[in-house]
């Protein structure tokens, strides 16, 4: 596996775990990455969506979250909890 493939896989694993509801700390531990790496992947994903409307790394592998920001998911969940 080359470094480009491992970078995309790291990104996808991180983003998928976010959408499954895992915290950054749990993702870092599960994927044996630093919390800073997890944060950078989330920031990169969300920033790409803000600029272009999609995440290129997710789109490349036809990931379902290619146009959904992680921060948007978290805001929706917090709002839902406040109204329940």
Secondary structure, DSSP 8 states (H G I E B T S, - for coil): --HHHHHHHHHHHHHHHHHTT--HHHHHHHHT--HHHHHHHHHHHHHHHHHHSS-HHHHHTT-TTTT--HHHHHHHHHHHHHT-
